[in-house]
Amino acid sequence: MKITATLLALAATLGLTFAVEPPDTTGWKDLFATDLSNAVEAGKWEFKEGILVAKDHDTLWTKDSYGDFILDLDFKVEKESNSGVFLRSGDIKNVLSALEIQVHDSADGSKYGMVAAIYDAMPPSKSMAKPVGEWNHFTITCKGPMVSVVFNGEEVINANLDNWPEAKKNPDGTPNKFPKALKDYARSGPIGLQGLHGKAQAPVYYRNLKIKVLE
């Protein structure tokens, strides 16, 4: 164990990264049932051949709330698609009450809008997006104030929300849209998938959405 810790510390110092294998999700819970019976007002979202896709702009929310968890999923975008994964919403009627892990095919004009970014708060450490039309993979872990995103085999987000102590301000001094400090955001709440968004209103496809609650 000491050798492993030493190697990891050395790798971090040198700026090296290691591939992260996706978790074995055998026995994990489906985030959404195929009939969407565990969703809040499913609207025009639908499962077709195991793929979940939005037909309108409404966000699809879980009825259940989640605190500490690992969420594993695949997504695929079309040109100019724009969506996101909302985490631990404090109020599903207020889009700014939840963190959003960005999902789309472009950088949205800002590093804070890149795919896998914590939208408007933290960019991914590198771009790992596959071309339009290919499946991508997220493993999102929330544990207390810590939020991690593994994107196509590399951890690109490792954030401690306690490092956001001020409203409308990121740790690096850049402004954000959040009306209160991220450290004060809910640590438990529904998970959501953003519906058709942006000018193109192009769909995003999701599959294999599995979640494991952490004790």
FENKAGI-V756570 format. One record per residue. RES is the residue in one letter. PSI is psi in radians with two decimals (* if undefined). Layout:
# FENKAGI-V756570
RES&PSI  RES&PSI
This chain:
# FENKAGI-V756570
M&-0.66  K&-0.69  I&-0.77  T&-0.80  A&-0.69  T&-0.75  L&-0.72  L&-0.70  A&-0.72  L&-0.73  A&-0.74  A&-0.70  T&-0.68  L&-0.06  G&0.39  L&2.70  T&2.76  F&2.52  A&2.44  V&2.08  E&2.48  P&2.59  P&2.74  D&1.93  T&0.22  T&2.21  G&-0.08  W&2.80  K&2.48  D&2.27  L&-0.72  F&2.34  A&2.69  T&-0.43  D&0.06  L&0.45  S&-0.33  N&0.34  A&2.69  V&2.06  E&1.29  A&-0.33  G&-2.27  K&0.28  W&2.58  E&2.63  F&2.32  K&1.99  E&0.74  G&0.06  I&2.28  L&2.26  V&2.55  A&2.55  K&-0.06  D&-2.97  H&-0.19  D&2.50  T&2.45  L&2.05  W&2.55  T&2.55  K&-0.62  D&2.66  S&2.59  Y&2.38  G&-1.47  D&2.22  F&2.90  I&2.20  L&2.18  D&2.33  L&2.81  D&2.58  F&2.69  K&2.39  V&2.75  E&3.02  K&2.23  E&0.32  S&2.64  N&2.08  S&-2.87  G&2.82  V&2.00  F&2.39  L&2.32  R&0.96  S&2.35  G&-0.29  D&1.88  I&-0.16  K&-0.13  N&1.87  V&-0.46  L&0.16  S&0.10  A&2.62  L&2.56  E&2.17  I&2.04  Q&2.43  V&1.99  H&-3.03  D&0.08  S&3.13  A&0.02  D&0.42  G&0.08  S&2.54  K&-0.42  Y&-0.03  G&0.14  M&2.73  V&2.31  A&-0.06  A&2.62  I&1.86  Y&2.20  D&0.17  A&-0.69  M&2.20  P&2.75  P&2.70  S&-0.41  K&2.86  S&2.17  M&0.18  A&2.42  K&2.84  P&2.73  V&2.33  G&-0.14  E&2.61  W&2.38  N&2.85  H&2.28  F&2.42  T&1.96  I&2.19  T&2.24  C&2.19  K&1.80  G&-2.25  P&-0.10  M&2.34  V&2.17  S&2.45  V&2.06  V&2.13  F&1.97  N&0.76  G&-0.03  E&2.40  E&2.07  V&-0.24  I&2.23  N&1.61  A&2.47  N&1.90  L&-0.36  D&-0.24  N&0.02  W&1.33  P&-0.09  E&2.51  A&2.50  K&0.46  K&2.31  N&2.82  P&-0.48  D&0.10  G&-0.17  T&2.65  P&2.69  N&3.08  K&-0.04  F&2.24  P&-0.21  K&2.89  A&2.40  L&-0.46  K&-0.35  D&0.08  Y&2.75  A&2.43  R&0.12  S&2.45  G&3.06  P&2.72  I&2.45  G&2.71  L&2.16  Q&2.39  G&-2.81  L&2.24  H&2.66  G&3.04  K&-0.68  A&-0.42  Q&0.63  A&2.48  P&2.70  V&2.44  Y&2.36  Y&2.55  R&2.89  N&0.80  L&1.89  K&2.49  I&2.50  K&2.14  V&2.34  L&2.35  E&*
